[in-house]
Amino acid sequence: MSKTHEIKVTARDVQGKGASRRLRHAGVIPAVVYGGDAAPININLDHNATWLAQQNEWFYSSILDLNLDGQITKVLLRDMQRHPFKQLIIHLDFLRVNENESLTASVPLHFVNEDTSPAGKAADVVVTHELKEVTVTCLPKDLPESIDVDLADLKAGDVIYLSDIKLPKGVEIPALAQGKDHDDAIVTAKLGKEEAADEAPAAE
């Protein structure tokens, strides 16, 4: 089950590009919360606190508790706009979460025990992580912050697919319901010479 992380926010009464620009100069990020049965609301977040929070994986994949004057709204981050070259967050979009309704979210994959696997210990084997995250559906209470993929038994020639992932209880991968063509590879282990041979036609 995913942990929840509380973020303090304030209400935003002023709107428009000029107002948003003034807020950002004051170290505040304008944001919007939408979804569910309630109307969208405009809020502000402290930029420094949010900048530190967004460096963590959970900021993108976990349920966040937005605290507005003591009232908690459970949300997922849906969009983040960054400045093209400055370390600045321009705007955030949050989606309200209904604890009784299934949600869809992208969850990071953590590859464990690769270094101690037969493939990881072999000098002539190249291990490639084809995917770094997976889209899942579940109830909010079951949303994991990440999913571990155990590579302890990985050896040369192995391919691990989405269907091989051991999912937490209550969590599903919707792509798998669409058939075998959507059972994508997430890890491959190839001998170095095999990889060179695969690339040769492209080089020609």
LOKE-674112 format. One record per atom (N, C-alpha, C): x, y, z; residue in one letter. Coordinates in steps of 0.02 Angstrom, whole numbers, padded with zeros to 5 digits, always signed. Layout:
<pts>
XYZa...
</pts>
This chain:
<pts>
+00042-00060+00000m+00000+00000+00000m+00043+00063+00000m+00022+00112-00038s+00059+00174-00041s+00050+00216+00021s+00102+00249+00042k+00096+00298+00096k+00066+00362+00068k+00040+00403+00112t+00017+00468+00089t+00065+00521+00116t+00071+00575+00081h+00118+00628+00098h+00081+00695+00098h+00086+00729+00155e+00048+00791+00162e+00087+00852+00136e+00051+00893+00099i+00080+00955+00071i+00034+01012+00089i+00059+01063+00121k+00018+01120+00140k+00010+01167+00080k-00052+01189+00070v-00068+01234+00014v-00111+01291+00041v-00117+01344+00001t-00160+01400+00018t-00207+01414-00041t-00263+01446-00026a-00311+01462-00079a-00284+01519-00122a-00303+01518-00186r-00281+01571-00232r-00343+01605-00261r-00349+01669-00245d-00408+01707-00267d-00396+01742-00334d-00333+01761-00347v-00318+01798-00408v-00298+01749-00463v-00315+01766-00525q-00300+01724-00582q-00270+01767-00638q-00249+01733-00691g-00220+01768-00748g-00145+01762-00750g-00116+01774-00809k-00044+01767-00818k-00005+01816-00775k-00030+01878-00771g+00005+01927-00731g+00008+01908-00657g-00048+01884-00631a-00051+01864-00561a-00006+01803-00548a-00008+01755-00595s+00034+01696-00587s+00108+01714-00588s+00126+01763-00630r+00195+01784-00634r+00217+01816-00568r+00174+01856-00540r+00191+01888-00475r+00198+01835-00420r+00156+01784-00422l+00160+01731-00372l+00227+01694-00377l+00246+01679-00438r+00310+01643-00448r+00369+01685-00425r+00365+01750-00437h+00419+01794-00413h+00422+01795-00337h+00365+01781-00305a+00362+01781-00232a+00377+01711-00203a+00399+01665-00245g+00416+01598-00221g+00357+01553-00212g+00303+01565-00251v+00242+01526-00245v+00225+01495-00312v+00200+01433-00311i+00180+01398-00372i+00104+01398-00378i+00076+01425-00431p+00004+01419-00442p-00013+01348-00464p-00070+01323-00441a-00091+01255-00458a-00167+01251-00460a-00192+01196-00488v-00263+01185-00491v-00278+01114-00469v-00334+01105-00434v-00359+01039-00414v-00426+01028-00449v-00433+00972-00484y-00494+00960-00521y-00514+00887-00515y-00572+00870-00543g-00595+00801-00543g-00646+00788-00488g-00679+00731-00493g-00730+00714-00444g-00793+00755-00454g-00833+00760-00402d-00897+00795-00406d-00890+00870-00390d-00833+00890-00363a-00825+00960-00344a-00796+01001-00402a-00807+01067-00398a-00780+01112-00449a-00705+01119-00441a-00669+01135-00494p-00597+01147-00489p-00583+01205-00440p-00528+01200-00405i-00507+01254-00360i-00436+01273-00375i-00420+01337-00367n-00353+01363-00378n-00317+01368-00311n-00256+01344-00310i-00217+01344-00248i-00146+01368-00261i-00110+01380-00207n-00039+01399-00210n+00002+01349-00168n+00064+01336-00191l+00110+01294-00153l+00176+01332-00145l+00208+01321-00089d+00274+01351-00078d+00324+01318-00126d+00360+01360-00164h+00404+01332-00215h+00462+01292-00186h+00495+01317-00135n+00554+01281-00108n+00534+01213-00080n+00479+01211-00042a+00457+01147-00014a+00437+01099-00068a+00403+01124-00119t+00381+01081-00174t+00440+01057-00216t+00489+01101-00226w+00548+01081-00265w+00584+01023-00231w+00589+01026-00165l+00620+00971-00128l+00578+00908-00133l+00512+00916-00127a+00468+00857-00129a+00470+00823-00197a+00472+00862-00251q+00469+00833-00318q+00533+00796-00338q+00584+00801-00297q+00645+00762-00310q+00637+00689-00287q+00582+00675-00252n+00568+00607-00229n+00521+00572-00277n+00531+00507-00285e+00490+00467-00330e+00416+00469-00311e+00403+00470-00245w+00334+00467-00222w+00292+00527-00244w+00323+00583-00259f+00286+00642-00278f+00246+00630-00343f+00271+00585-00384y+00240+00573-00450y+00194+00513-00450y+00202+00467-00403s+00164+00405-00406s+00121+00390-00345s+00125+00432-00294s+00088+00419-00232s+00029+00467-00225s-00017+00447-00181i-00072+00490-00163i-00044+00545-00118i-00061+00607-00134l-00038+00664-00095l-00097+00692-00056l-00084+00712+00006d-00135+00745+00047d-00123+00820+00044d-00165+00856+00007l-00160+00928+00005l-00198+00957+00065l-00162+00993+00107n-00191+01020+00169n-00206+01094+00158n-00270+01110+00151l-00292+01179+00143l-00329+01200+00206l-00294+01237+00249d-00324+01260+00312d-00353+01202+00353d-00317+01146+00354g-00338+01089+00394g-00384+01041+00358g-00408+01059+00299q-00450+01015+00259q-00407+00976+00210q-00411+00910+00213i-00369+00867+00172i-00406+00846+00109i-00373+00854+00051t-00397+00829-00012t-00345+00781-00040t-00367+00720-00054k-00321+00669-00081k-00317+00676-00156k-00256+00680-00182v-00246+00693-00254v-00188+00653-00281v-00185+00651-00347l-00126+00627-00383l-00101+00683-00428l-00036+00689-00434l-00007+00737-00480l-00023+00715-00551l-00050+00761-00592r-00066+00744-00661r-00023+00782-00711r+00003+00840-00692d+00045+00877-00740d+00089+00926-00702d+00150+00933-00726m+00196+00982-00698m+00229+01020-00755m+00224+01085-00753q+00257+01127-00803q+00319+01158-00771q+00375+01148-00804r+00439+01174-00779r+00463+01230-00825r+00505+01274-00797h+00539+01325-00837h+00588+01289-00883h+00595+01312-00945p+00638+01277-00994p+00711+01271-00973p+00737+01318-00934f+00808+01312-00915f+00823+01330-00843f+00776+01363-00808k+00787+01379-00737k+00758+01323-00694k+00784+01318-00633q+00757+01269-00586q+00693+01297-00555q+00642+01301-00595l+00578+01330-00573l+00521+01286-00597l+00472+01277-00553i+00410+01244-00571i+00360+01299-00586i+00329+01296-00645i+00284+01348-00668i+00213+01337-00645i+00189+01275-00650h+00119+01261-00633h+00111+01187-00619h+00061+01170-00578l+00046+01100-00561l-00028+01087-00570l-00044+01027-00593d-00113+01004-00598d-00121+00942-00554d-00173+00942-00511f-00186+00885-00468f-00256+00858-00482f-00262+00792-00480l-00327+00759-00490l-00352+00731-00424l-00414+00749-00406r-00443+00722-00344r-00451+00647-00349r-00443+00614-00292v-00447+00541-00288v-00507+00522-00245v-00549+00477-00272n-00604+00449-00234n-00582+00382-00207n-00581+00375-00141e-00554+00314-00110e-00593+00251-00128e-00654+00260-00154n-00696+00203-00171n-00697+00187-00246n-00658+00225-00285e-00657+00215-00357e-00586+00196-00380e-00583+00149-00427s-00519+00128-00454s-00486+00185-00492s-00421+00189-00488l-00383+00241-00523l-00330+00209-00567l-00305+00249-00613t-00251+00228-00658t-00191+00272-00645t-00133+00242-00635a-00073+00281-00620a-00011+00245-00645a+00042+00283-00657s+00106+00254-00676s+00149+00244-00614s+00176+00184-00607v+00214+00165-00547v+00285+00147-00569v+00337+00173-00534p+00406+00156-00552p+00421+00082-00539p+00463+00055-00582l+00489-00013-00572l+00558-00010-00540l+00568-00049-00488h+00634-00053-00456h+00662-00123-00470h+00719-00125-00502f+00750-00189-00520f+00800-00208-00465f+00787-00264-00432v+00827-00284-00375v+00865-00349-00390v+00922-00358-00356n+00964-00418-00360n+00994-00429-00429n+00999-00376-00469e+01029-00385-00536e+01104-00400-00530e+01138-00365-00485d+01211-00374-00480d+01231-00444-00460d+01188-00478-00422t+01205-00545-00397t+01175-00601-00441t+01140-00583-00494s+01110-00632-00539s+01163-00661-00585s+01151-00720-00615p+01199-00748-00663p+01214-00699-00720p+01163-00665-00744a+01174-00617-00799a+01213-00556-00775a+01198-00534-00715g+01232-00475-00689g+01305-00487-00674g+01323-00549-00657k+01393-00565-00640k+01434-00584-00702k+01400-00594-00758a+01435-00614-00819a+01459-00552-00857a+01524-00551-00872a+01553-00493-00905a+01528-00484-00977a+01506-00539-01009d+01487-00535-01079d+01411-00530-01089d+01374-00516-01036v+01301-00510-01041v+01280-00438-01029v+01238-00413-01074v+01212-00345-01068v+01139-00349-01045v+01125-00320-00987v+01057-00319-00959v+01026-00251-00975v+00969-00251-01008t+00936-00189-01028t+00868-00184-00994t+00855-00127-00964h+00789-00113-00935h+00747-00078-00989h+00701-00115-01018e+00661-00089-01073e+00608-00038-01049e+00583-00048-00989l+00534-00003-00959l+00557+00017-00889l+00542+00078-00870k+00560+00102-00803k+00499+00113-00759k+00440+00111-00790e+00378+00118-00752e+00323+00079-00787e+00269+00066-00751v+00213+00028-00779v+00148+00061-00758v+00099+00060-00802t+00033+00088-00787t-00010+00034-00755t-00038+00050-00696v-00079+00003-00659v-00147+00033-00643v-00194-00011-00626t-00259+00011-00600t-00269-00022-00533t-00300+00015-00487c-00313-00011-00420c-00353+00040-00381c-00376+00021-00323l-00406+00069-00277l-00350+00111-00246l-00365+00173-00227p-00313+00215-00198p-00275+00183-00140p-00310+00145-00098k-00277+00115-00040k-00226+00063-00060k-00232+00036-00120d-00186-00017-00143d-00129+00009-00187d-00129+00074-00201l-00078+00101-00247l-00008+00096-00218l+00038+00059-00249p+00106+00054-00223p+00149+00113-00247p+00197+00133-00206e+00242+00187-00227e+00290+00162-00281e+00304+00097-00281s+00347+00067-00332s+00334-00008-00331s+00357-00042-00383i+00350-00114-00388i+00419-00144-00399i+00438-00193-00358d+00503-00226-00365d+00499-00281-00418d+00550-00284-00459v+00558-00338-00508v+00622-00376-00488v+00614-00436-00464d+00671-00475-00439d+00708-00508-00497d+00772-00489-00505l+00813-00516-00560l+00864-00567-00535l+00852-00595-00476a+00901-00641-00445a+00918-00700-00490a+00869-00725-00528d+00881-00784-00570d+00893-00767-00643d+00902-00704-00659l+00911-00683-00728l+00976-00710-00757l+00971-00741-00816k+01031-00767-00849k+01030-00748-00923k+01085-00758-00957a+01091-00740-01028a+01035-00772-01069a+01004-00731-01111g+00950-00755-01153g+00881-00746-01124g+00876-00727-01060d+00811-00719-01028d+00778-00653-01049d+00712-00656-01051v+00672-00596-01061v+00617-00597-01009v+00610-00541-00972i+00556-00536-00923i+00503-00490-00951i+00440-00513-00946y+00384-00477-00975y+00340-00447-00920y+00294-00404-00941l+00246-00374-00894l+00210-00427-00854l+00191-00482-00888s+00153-00535-00854s+00194-00571-00802s+00260-00561-00802d+00303-00594-00752d+00308-00554-00687d+00283-00493-00687i+00288-00451-00627i+00242-00478-00573i+00267-00484-00512k+00226-00502-00455k+00194-00439-00427k+00130-00432-00439l+00094-00371-00420l+00068-00376-00349l+00066-00319-00314p+00035-00318-00247p-00040-00335-00253p-00069-00356-00199k-00140-00374-00198k-00183-00314-00218k-00230-00327-00263g-00276-00274-00284g-00251-00231-00341g-00191-00246-00367v-00161-00205-00420v-00161-00245-00485v-00181-00214-00539e-00182-00246-00605e-00146-00203-00656e-00122-00236-00709i-00093-00200-00766i-00143-00203-00823i-00177-00149-00839p-00231-00151-00889p-00208-00172-00958p-00145-00160-00976a-00120-00179-01042a-00125-00254-01054a-00118-00294-01001l-00118-00366-01008l-00187-00393-01028l-00239-00354-01013a-00306-00375-01032a-00319-00367-01107a-00272-00333-01142q-00280-00320-01213q-00249-00375-01256q-00219-00425-01225g-00192-00481-01263g-00116-00485-01260g-00089-00540-01288k-00017-00554-01284k+00025-00500-01319k-00003-00468-01369d+00035-00417-01405d+00053-00358-01361d+00019-00351-01305h+00032-00296-01259h+00072-00317-01198h+00095-00380-01199d+00137-00405-01144d+00209-00386-01159d+00226-00324-01148d+00291-00297-01167d+00348-00325-01125d+00406-00329-01156a+00467-00348-01119a+00488-00290-01074a+00508-00306-01014i+00533-00253-00969i+00607-00260-00955i+00634-00321-00962v+00706-00332-00953v+00729-00384-01004v+00786-00372-01034t+00817-00422-01078t+00890-00431-01057t+00914-00493-01065a+00984-00509-01049a+01014-00542-01110a+01058-00506-01145k+01088-00532-01206k+01163-00536-01199k+01191-00587-01232l+01264-00590-01238l+01287-00530-01279l+01344-00502-01261g+01369-00443-01295g+01374-00452-01370g+01397-00511-01393k+01405-00523-01465k+01337-00527-01500k+01285-00551-01463e+01218-00553-01491e+01192-00483-01504e+01205-00438-01455e+01181-00369-01462e+01215-00336-01521e+01281-00350-01531a+01317-00321-01587a+01288-00346-01653a+01269-00411-01655a+01241-00439-01716a+01173-00408-01731a+01134-00395-01678d+01068-00364-01688d+01074-00295-01718d+01127-00259-01700e+01136-00190-01722e+01168-00186-01791e+01199-00241-01814a+01236-00239-01877a+01194-00217-01937a+01134-00243-01948p+01095-00222-02006p+01080-00148-02006p+01067-00119-01948a+01053-00048-01943a+01115-00007-01963a+01174-00033-01944a+01235+00003-01960a+01248+00003-02035a+01231-00055-02068e+01240-00059-02140e+01196-00010-02177e
</pts>
